[in-house]
Amino acid sequence: MRVDFDPQAMPTQDVYRLLTAVVVPRPIAWVSTVSSDGGTANLAPHSFFTISSIRPPIVQFTSVASRDSLRNVRETREFVVNLAPEPLMAEVNASGVDFPAEVDEFAAIGLATEPSLLVKPPRVAASPVALECRLHSTITLGDGTLVLGEVVHAVVDEAVLVDGHPEIGLLRPLSRLGRNEWGTTVEVVPVDRISYADWSRGERG
């Protein structure tokens, strides 16, 4: 037996709890930005995150309600998506604290920065991957704002590369699940895609 839910009739918080419990796992965009005057760095996790396009290379994250990340991106038109790795789970979680806008999250949490190559926001030095982005556009959707950024530079720590390709077991990315649950990389199962030609021949894996 299935249980029916009516999102239109449910309180907003209940809809949030339902969707974030079933749209899983969700990768985390650990977004670094700077204030418009360049004086304060901001770092925050956003778990509504994915790829939008390859040509041009565009990634997207959604800022629910108004956050410092969103204001900074709109004003400076730049941001960095840092990979959120398992060894930094405590720091990723701490960066979600509702610090006042004038607080530098890197300093508050005790995270070292490194300069980006093409944009002003710094990278998380301990993160194995950073995608430097320039704002493509934003779209307001109800209580959320979709932020699309063109990746203008990418950097990957050589320690997580195998034959020049990022290796999931070395990246150890975190993900968000429902409630206060987080996901780690436990088991990876390689499955090849099936072409129609193979399917027609009965080669279905």
PyRosetta script that sets phi, psi and omega in degrees:
from pyrosetta import init, pose_from_sequence

init()
pose = pose_from_sequence("MRVDFDPQAMPTQDVYRLLTAVVVPRPIAWVSTVSSDGGTANLAPHSFFTISSIRPPIVQFTSVASRDSLRNVRETREFVVNLAPEPLMAEVNASGVDFPAEVDEFAAIGLATEPSLLVKPPRVAASPVALECRLHSTITLGDGTLVLGEVVHAVVDEAVLVDGHPEIGLLRPLSRLGRNEWGTTVEVVPVDRISYADWSRGERG")
pose.set_psi(1, 135.0)
pose.set_omega(1, 177.2)
pose.set_phi(2, -95.8)
pose.set_psi(2, 153.1)
pose.set_omega(2, 176.8)
pose.set_phi(3, -107.7)
pose.set_psi(3, 126.6)
pose.set_omega(3, -178.4)
pose.set_phi(4, -88.4)
pose.set_psi(4, 141.4)
pose.set_omega(4, 175.3)
pose.set_phi(5, -127.2)
pose.set_psi(5, 138.9)
pose.set_omega(5, 177.7)
pose.set_phi(6, -112.6)
pose.set_psi(6, 96.3)
pose.set_omega(6, -178.2)
pose.set_phi(7, -56.5)
pose.set_psi(7, -29.5)
pose.set_omega(7, -178.2)
pose.set_phi(8, -69.5)
pose.set_psi(8, -25.7)
pose.set_omega(8, -177.4)
pose.set_phi(9, -101.3)
pose.set_psi(9, -9.8)
pose.set_omega(9, -175.7)
pose.set_phi(10, -86.0)
pose.set_psi(10, 147.8)
pose.set_omega(10, 172.3)
pose.set_phi(11, -59.2)
pose.set_psi(11, 150.2)
pose.set_omega(11, -176.2)
pose.set_phi(12, -54.4)
pose.set_psi(12, -43.3)
pose.set_omega(12, -177.7)
pose.set_phi(13, -64.2)
pose.set_psi(13, -34.5)
pose.set_omega(13, 178.5)
pose.set_phi(14, -70.3)
pose.set_psi(14, -36.5)
pose.set_omega(14, 175.9)
pose.set_phi(15, -63.8)
pose.set_psi(15, -43.5)
pose.set_omega(15, 178.1)
pose.set_phi(16, -58.5)
pose.set_psi(16, -47.6)
pose.set_omega(16, -178.2)
pose.set_phi(17, -63.8)
pose.set_psi(17, -36.9)
pose.set_omega(17, 179.1)
pose.set_phi(18, -67.8)
pose.set_psi(18, -52.4)
pose.set_omega(18, -175.3)
pose.set_phi(19, -65.2)
pose.set_psi(19, -40.3)
pose.set_omega(19, -178.9)
pose.set_phi(20, -73.9)
pose.set_psi(20, -14.5)
pose.set_omega(20, 176.9)
pose.set_phi(21, -87.0)
pose.set_psi(21, -23.1)
pose.set_omega(21, -176.8)
pose.set_phi(22, -109.3)
pose.set_psi(22, -21.7)
pose.set_omega(22, 174.0)
pose.set_phi(23, -92.7)
pose.set_psi(23, 83.5)
pose.set_omega(23, -171.5)
pose.set_phi(24, -141.7)
pose.set_psi(24, 155.4)
pose.set_omega(24, -13.6)
pose.set_phi(25, -75.7)
pose.set_psi(25, 155.2)
pose.set_omega(25, 179.2)
pose.set_phi(26, -113.6)
pose.set_psi(26, 122.0)
pose.set_omega(26, 177.7)
pose.set_phi(27, -64.7)
pose.set_psi(27, 157.2)
pose.set_omega(27, -176.5)
pose.set_phi(28, -108.2)
pose.set_psi(28, 122.7)
pose.set_omega(28, 170.4)
pose.set_phi(29, -88.4)
pose.set_psi(29, 110.9)
pose.set_omega(29, 178.7)
pose.set_phi(30, -91.7)
pose.set_psi(30, 94.2)
pose.set_omega(30, -165.4)
pose.set_phi(31, -93.4)
pose.set_psi(31, 124.4)
pose.set_omega(31, 173.9)
pose.set_phi(32, -108.5)
pose.set_psi(32, 138.2)
pose.set_omega(32, 179.8)
pose.set_phi(33, -140.5)
pose.set_psi(33, 174.5)
pose.set_omega(33, 172.2)
pose.set_phi(34, -132.5)
pose.set_psi(34, 154.7)
pose.set_omega(34, 177.6)
pose.set_phi(35, -67.0)
pose.set_psi(35, 163.7)
pose.set_omega(35, -176.3)
pose.set_phi(36, -61.7)
pose.set_psi(36, -28.1)
pose.set_omega(36, 178.0)
pose.set_phi(37, -87.8)
pose.set_psi(37, -0.5)
pose.set_omega(37, 178.0)
pose.set_phi(38, 76.9)
pose.set_psi(38, 4.2)
pose.set_omega(38, -173.0)
pose.set_phi(39, -89.4)
pose.set_psi(39, -21.6)
pose.set_omega(39, -175.5)
pose.set_phi(40, -130.0)
pose.set_psi(40, 126.0)
pose.set_omega(40, 176.5)
pose.set_phi(41, -89.6)
pose.set_psi(41, 148.9)
pose.set_omega(41, 178.7)
pose.set_phi(42, -128.4)
pose.set_psi(42, 144.9)
pose.set_omega(42, 178.1)
pose.set_phi(43, -141.2)
pose.set_psi(43, 127.9)
pose.set_omega(43, -177.1)
pose.set_phi(44, -152.0)
pose.set_psi(44, 145.5)
pose.set_omega(44, 177.1)
pose.set_phi(45, -88.3)
pose.set_psi(45, 139.7)
pose.set_omega(45, 177.1)
pose.set_phi(46, -131.0)
pose.set_psi(46, 116.0)
pose.set_omega(46, -174.9)
pose.set_phi(47, -97.1)
pose.set_psi(47, 7.1)
pose.set_omega(47, 169.1)
pose.set_phi(48, -101.4)
pose.set_psi(48, 89.1)
pose.set_omega(48, -166.2)
pose.set_phi(49, -148.0)
pose.set_psi(49, 136.4)
pose.set_omega(49, 175.7)
pose.set_phi(50, -165.0)
pose.set_psi(50, -177.1)
pose.set_omega(50, 176.2)
pose.set_phi(51, -92.1)
pose.set_psi(51, 140.1)
pose.set_omega(51, 178.5)
pose.set_phi(52, -106.7)
pose.set_psi(52, -36.3)
pose.set_omega(52, -173.9)
pose.set_phi(53, -157.8)
pose.set_psi(53, 152.9)
pose.set_omega(53, 176.4)
pose.set_phi(54, -101.9)
pose.set_psi(54, -38.8)
pose.set_omega(54, 176.9)
pose.set_phi(55, -127.3)
pose.set_psi(55, 96.7)
pose.set_omega(55, 3.2)
pose.set_phi(56, -77.0)
pose.set_psi(56, 158.5)
pose.set_omega(56, 180.0)
pose.set_phi(57, -73.9)
pose.set_psi(57, 108.0)
pose.set_omega(57, -176.5)
pose.set_phi(58, -127.3)
pose.set_psi(58, 132.1)
pose.set_omega(58, 172.8)
pose.set_phi(59, -113.6)
pose.set_psi(59, 161.3)
pose.set_omega(59, -178.3)
pose.set_phi(60, -139.8)
pose.set_psi(60, 145.6)
pose.set_omega(60, 168.6)
pose.set_phi(61, -138.0)
pose.set_psi(61, 156.4)
pose.set_omega(61, 179.2)
pose.set_phi(62, -110.8)
pose.set_psi(62, 128.3)
pose.set_omega(62, 173.9)
pose.set_phi(63, -95.9)
pose.set_psi(63, 113.2)
pose.set_omega(63, 178.8)
pose.set_phi(64, -83.1)
pose.set_psi(64, 123.9)
pose.set_omega(64, -173.8)
pose.set_phi(65, 65.8)
pose.set_psi(65, -169.4)
pose.set_omega(65, -177.0)
pose.set_phi(66, -95.0)
pose.set_psi(66, 123.2)
pose.set_omega(66, -179.8)
pose.set_phi(67, -129.0)
pose.set_psi(67, 163.0)
pose.set_omega(67, -179.3)
pose.set_phi(68, -58.9)
pose.set_psi(68, -38.0)
pose.set_omega(68, 179.4)
pose.set_phi(69, -56.3)
pose.set_psi(69, -47.6)
pose.set_omega(69, -177.5)
pose.set_phi(70, -63.6)
pose.set_psi(70, -45.6)
pose.set_omega(70, 179.3)
pose.set_phi(71, -60.1)
pose.set_psi(71, -45.9)
pose.set_omega(71, -179.0)
pose.set_phi(72, -63.5)
pose.set_psi(72, -42.1)
pose.set_omega(72, 179.8)
pose.set_phi(73, -62.7)
pose.set_psi(73, -43.7)
pose.set_omega(73, -179.6)
pose.set_phi(74, -64.1)
pose.set_psi(74, -36.6)
pose.set_omega(74, -175.8)
pose.set_phi(75, -82.2)
pose.set_psi(75, -34.4)
pose.set_omega(75, -175.9)
pose.set_phi(76, -105.3)
pose.set_psi(76, -19.8)
pose.set_omega(76, 179.6)
pose.set_phi(77, 63.8)
pose.set_psi(77, 28.6)
pose.set_omega(77, 178.3)
pose.set_phi(78, -142.6)
pose.set_psi(78, 150.3)
pose.set_omega(78, 172.7)
pose.set_phi(79, -163.6)
pose.set_psi(79, 166.2)
pose.set_omega(79, 176.6)
pose.set_phi(80, -125.6)
pose.set_psi(80, 132.4)
pose.set_omega(80, 171.8)
pose.set_phi(81, -98.4)
pose.set_psi(81, 113.1)
pose.set_omega(81, 176.9)
pose.set_phi(82, -97.9)
pose.set_psi(82, 138.8)
pose.set_omega(82, 175.6)
pose.set_phi(83, -68.1)
pose.set_psi(83, 138.0)
pose.set_omega(83, 179.4)
pose.set_phi(84, -96.7)
pose.set_psi(84, 101.6)
pose.set_omega(84, -175.3)
pose.set_phi(85, -91.8)
pose.set_psi(85, 156.2)
pose.set_omega(85, -177.1)
pose.set_phi(86, -54.3)
pose.set_psi(86, -42.2)
pose.set_omega(86, -179.5)
pose.set_phi(87, -62.3)
pose.set_psi(87, -17.6)
pose.set_omega(87, -178.8)
pose.set_phi(88, -107.7)
pose.set_psi(88, 25.4)
pose.set_omega(88, -177.6)
pose.set_phi(89, -56.2)
pose.set_psi(89, -44.5)
pose.set_omega(89, -178.3)
pose.set_phi(90, -62.6)
pose.set_psi(90, -40.1)
pose.set_omega(90, -179.6)
pose.set_phi(91, -70.8)
pose.set_psi(91, -39.0)
pose.set_omega(91, 177.6)
pose.set_phi(92, -61.4)
pose.set_psi(92, -45.3)
pose.set_omega(92, 179.6)
pose.set_phi(93, -63.6)
pose.set_psi(93, -42.8)
pose.set_omega(93, -178.9)
pose.set_phi(94, -63.9)
pose.set_psi(94, -31.3)
pose.set_omega(94, -178.9)
pose.set_phi(95, -70.5)
pose.set_psi(95, -9.6)
pose.set_omega(95, 176.1)
pose.set_phi(96, -88.1)
pose.set_psi(96, -1.1)
pose.set_omega(96, 176.0)
pose.set_phi(97, -62.8)
pose.set_psi(97, 143.2)
pose.set_omega(97, -178.9)
pose.set_phi(98, -80.0)
pose.set_psi(98, 64.7)
pose.set_omega(98, 177.4)
pose.set_phi(99, -62.9)
pose.set_psi(99, 149.2)
pose.set_omega(99, 172.9)
pose.set_phi(100, -60.2)
pose.set_psi(100, 155.5)
pose.set_omega(100, -175.3)
pose.set_phi(101, -58.8)
pose.set_psi(101, -29.2)
pose.set_omega(101, -176.4)
pose.set_phi(102, -81.7)
pose.set_psi(102, -2.0)
pose.set_omega(102, -179.0)
pose.set_phi(103, -90.0)
pose.set_psi(103, 131.1)
pose.set_omega(103, 174.8)
pose.set_phi(104, -84.1)
pose.set_psi(104, 110.4)
pose.set_omega(104, -177.0)
pose.set_phi(105, -62.6)
pose.set_psi(105, -34.9)
pose.set_omega(105, 178.3)
pose.set_phi(106, -57.7)
pose.set_psi(106, -47.3)
pose.set_omega(106, -178.9)
pose.set_phi(107, -68.8)
pose.set_psi(107, -42.5)
pose.set_omega(107, -177.6)
pose.set_phi(108, -63.2)
pose.set_psi(108, -38.7)
pose.set_omega(108, -176.7)
pose.set_phi(109, -86.3)
pose.set_psi(109, -24.2)
pose.set_omega(109, -177.8)
pose.set_phi(110, 89.5)
pose.set_psi(110, 34.9)
pose.set_omega(110, 179.9)
pose.set_phi(111, -101.6)
pose.set_psi(111, 134.3)
pose.set_omega(111, 176.4)
pose.set_phi(112, -77.2)
pose.set_psi(112, 147.0)
pose.set_omega(112, 177.4)
pose.set_phi(113, -108.7)
pose.set_psi(113, 164.2)
pose.set_omega(113, 167.7)
pose.set_phi(114, -139.5)
pose.set_psi(114, 148.6)
pose.set_omega(114, -177.3)
pose.set_phi(115, -69.4)
pose.set_psi(115, 144.2)
pose.set_omega(115, 172.5)
pose.set_phi(116, -79.5)
pose.set_psi(116, 164.7)
pose.set_omega(116, -178.1)
pose.set_phi(117, -86.0)
pose.set_psi(117, -41.9)
pose.set_omega(117, -172.1)
pose.set_phi(118, -119.3)
pose.set_psi(118, -9.1)
pose.set_omega(118, -179.9)
pose.set_phi(119, -128.2)
pose.set_psi(119, 164.7)
pose.set_omega(119, -176.2)
pose.set_phi(120, -78.7)
pose.set_psi(120, -37.3)
pose.set_omega(120, -179.2)
pose.set_phi(121, -59.9)
pose.set_psi(121, 140.4)
pose.set_omega(121, -179.8)
pose.set_phi(122, -77.7)
pose.set_psi(122, 161.7)
pose.set_omega(122, 173.0)
pose.set_phi(123, -92.4)
pose.set_psi(123, 161.3)
pose.set_omega(123, 169.1)
pose.set_phi(124, -80.5)
pose.set_psi(124, 112.9)
pose.set_omega(124, -173.5)
pose.set_phi(125, -59.2)
pose.set_psi(125, -34.5)
pose.set_omega(125, -175.5)
pose.set_phi(126, -85.6)
pose.set_psi(126, -5.1)
pose.set_omega(126, 178.4)
pose.set_phi(127, -82.4)
pose.set_psi(127, 138.1)
pose.set_omega(127, -177.1)
pose.set_phi(128, -75.7)
pose.set_psi(128, -13.3)
pose.set_omega(128, -176.9)
pose.set_phi(129, -139.4)
pose.set_psi(129, 139.8)
pose.set_omega(129, 173.1)
pose.set_phi(130, -139.7)
pose.set_psi(130, 133.0)
pose.set_omega(130, 175.8)
pose.set_phi(131, -112.8)
pose.set_psi(131, 110.0)
pose.set_omega(131, 179.7)
pose.set_phi(132, -83.2)
pose.set_psi(132, 127.7)
pose.set_omega(132, -171.7)
pose.set_phi(133, -128.3)
pose.set_psi(133, 147.2)
pose.set_omega(133, 168.5)
pose.set_phi(134, -113.2)
pose.set_psi(134, 140.6)
pose.set_omega(134, -175.0)
pose.set_phi(135, -61.3)
pose.set_psi(135, 128.1)
pose.set_omega(135, 173.8)
pose.set_phi(136, -91.4)
pose.set_psi(136, -51.4)
pose.set_omega(136, -179.6)
pose.set_phi(137, -172.3)
pose.set_psi(137, 167.3)
pose.set_omega(137, 172.6)
pose.set_phi(138, -129.5)
pose.set_psi(138, 149.4)
pose.set_omega(138, 178.5)
pose.set_phi(139, -132.8)
pose.set_psi(139, 123.8)
pose.set_omega(139, 177.8)
pose.set_phi(140, -85.5)
pose.set_psi(140, 125.4)
pose.set_omega(140, -180.0)
pose.set_phi(141, -128.9)
pose.set_psi(141, 95.6)
pose.set_omega(141, -179.1)
pose.set_phi(142, 60.9)
pose.set_psi(142, -122.0)
pose.set_omega(142, -178.1)
pose.set_phi(143, -90.7)
pose.set_psi(143, 7.6)
pose.set_omega(143, -179.4)
pose.set_phi(144, -122.5)
pose.set_psi(144, 157.2)
pose.set_omega(144, 175.5)
pose.set_phi(145, -124.4)
pose.set_psi(145, 120.0)
pose.set_omega(145, 177.9)
pose.set_phi(146, -82.1)
pose.set_psi(146, 124.2)
pose.set_omega(146, -179.2)
pose.set_phi(147, -110.5)
pose.set_psi(147, 119.4)
pose.set_omega(147, 178.7)
pose.set_phi(148, -109.5)
pose.set_psi(148, 127.0)
pose.set_omega(148, -178.3)
pose.set_phi(149, -127.6)
pose.set_psi(149, 135.9)
pose.set_omega(149, 176.6)
pose.set_phi(150, -83.0)
pose.set_psi(150, 127.4)
pose.set_omega(150, 179.6)
pose.set_phi(151, -75.9)
pose.set_psi(151, 112.7)
pose.set_omega(151, -178.3)
pose.set_phi(152, -99.7)
pose.set_psi(152, -15.0)
pose.set_omega(152, 176.7)
pose.set_phi(153, -160.4)
pose.set_psi(153, 142.5)
pose.set_omega(153, 176.5)
pose.set_phi(154, -130.2)
pose.set_psi(154, 143.1)
pose.set_omega(154, 178.1)
pose.set_phi(155, -135.1)
pose.set_psi(155, 136.2)
pose.set_omega(155, -178.3)
pose.set_phi(156, -131.5)
pose.set_psi(156, 132.1)
pose.set_omega(156, 177.7)
pose.set_phi(157, -63.3)
pose.set_psi(157, 130.0)
pose.set_omega(157, -178.7)
pose.set_phi(158, -61.4)
pose.set_psi(158, -19.8)
pose.set_omega(158, -179.3)
pose.set_phi(159, -69.3)
pose.set_psi(159, -17.5)
pose.set_omega(159, -179.5)
pose.set_phi(160, -107.3)
pose.set_psi(160, 10.6)
pose.set_omega(160, 179.0)
pose.set_phi(161, -99.1)
pose.set_psi(161, 137.0)
pose.set_omega(161, 172.5)
pose.set_phi(162, -125.0)
pose.set_psi(162, 117.2)
pose.set_omega(162, -175.4)
pose.set_phi(163, 53.9)
pose.set_psi(163, 38.2)
pose.set_omega(163, 176.3)
pose.set_phi(164, 80.0)
pose.set_psi(164, 4.9)
pose.set_omega(164, -177.5)
pose.set_phi(165, -120.6)
pose.set_psi(165, 135.4)
pose.set_omega(165, 178.2)
pose.set_phi(166, -57.9)
pose.set_psi(166, 131.0)
pose.set_omega(166, -177.1)
pose.set_phi(167, -104.4)
pose.set_psi(167, 123.1)
pose.set_omega(167, -173.9)
pose.set_phi(168, -57.5)
pose.set_psi(168, -37.4)
pose.set_omega(168, -179.2)
pose.set_phi(169, -68.6)
pose.set_psi(169, -21.3)
pose.set_omega(169, 177.2)
pose.set_phi(170, -94.0)
pose.set_psi(170, -32.1)
pose.set_omega(170, 177.0)
pose.set_phi(171, -66.0)
pose.set_psi(171, -42.0)
pose.set_omega(171, -179.2)
pose.set_phi(172, 50.4)
pose.set_psi(172, 56.4)
pose.set_omega(172, -177.0)
pose.set_phi(173, -71.6)
pose.set_psi(173, 144.6)
pose.set_omega(173, 173.4)
pose.set_phi(174, -86.3)
pose.set_psi(174, 156.8)
pose.set_omega(174, 172.7)
pose.set_phi(175, -140.7)
pose.set_psi(175, 161.2)
pose.set_omega(175, 176.4)
pose.set_phi(176, -103.0)
pose.set_psi(176, 143.5)
pose.set_omega(176, 177.7)
pose.set_phi(177, -117.8)
pose.set_psi(177, -146.7)
pose.set_omega(177, 177.7)
pose.set_phi(178, -87.3)
pose.set_psi(178, 169.4)
pose.set_omega(178, 178.2)
pose.set_phi(179, 47.9)
pose.set_psi(179, -127.7)
pose.set_omega(179, 178.8)
pose.set_phi(180, -104.1)
pose.set_psi(180, 26.3)
pose.set_omega(180, -174.8)
pose.set_phi(181, -90.3)
pose.set_psi(181, 140.4)
pose.set_omega(181, 177.0)
pose.set_phi(182, -119.3)
pose.set_psi(182, 151.3)
pose.set_omega(182, 178.5)
pose.set_phi(183, -112.2)
pose.set_psi(183, 147.2)
pose.set_omega(183, 174.2)
pose.set_phi(184, -124.4)
pose.set_psi(184, 168.6)
pose.set_omega(184, 179.7)
pose.set_phi(185, -82.4)
pose.set_psi(185, 105.1)
pose.set_omega(185, -176.8)
pose.set_phi(186, -100.3)
pose.set_psi(186, -50.7)
pose.set_omega(186, -178.4)
pose.set_phi(187, -140.0)
pose.set_psi(187, 135.2)
pose.set_omega(187, 178.3)
pose.set_phi(188, -119.3)
pose.set_psi(188, 126.2)
pose.set_omega(188, -178.4)
pose.set_phi(189, -114.9)
pose.set_psi(189, 111.9)
pose.set_omega(189, 178.0)
pose.set_phi(190, -75.0)
pose.set_psi(190, 128.0)
pose.set_omega(190, 178.6)
pose.set_phi(191, -135.7)
pose.set_psi(191, 119.3)
pose.set_omega(191, -179.8)
pose.set_phi(192, -75.4)
pose.set_psi(192, 146.5)
pose.set_omega(192, 173.4)
pose.set_phi(193, -69.7)
pose.set_psi(193, 151.9)
pose.set_omega(193, -179.1)
pose.set_phi(194, -107.3)
pose.set_psi(194, 126.3)
pose.set_omega(194, 175.8)
pose.set_phi(195, -79.4)
pose.set_psi(195, 160.8)
pose.set_omega(195, 178.3)
pose.set_phi(196, -63.1)
pose.set_psi(196, -35.7)
pose.set_omega(196, 179.4)
pose.set_phi(197, -61.4)
pose.set_psi(197, -44.8)
pose.set_omega(197, 178.2)
pose.set_phi(198, -66.6)
pose.set_psi(198, -40.3)
pose.set_omega(198, 178.7)
pose.set_phi(199, -59.1)
pose.set_psi(199, -43.1)
pose.set_omega(199, -179.0)
pose.set_phi(200, -64.6)
pose.set_psi(200, -29.9)
pose.set_omega(200, 178.9)
pose.set_phi(201, -85.2)
pose.set_psi(201, -0.3)
pose.set_omega(201, -179.2)
pose.set_phi(202, 85.7)
pose.set_psi(202, 9.0)
pose.set_omega(202, 178.2)
pose.set_phi(203, -89.6)
pose.set_psi(203, 89.7)
pose.set_omega(203, -172.0)
pose.set_phi(204, -116.0)
pose.set_psi(204, 22.1)
pose.set_omega(204, 175.0)
pose.set_phi(205, 83.7)
pose.dump_pdb("model.pdb")
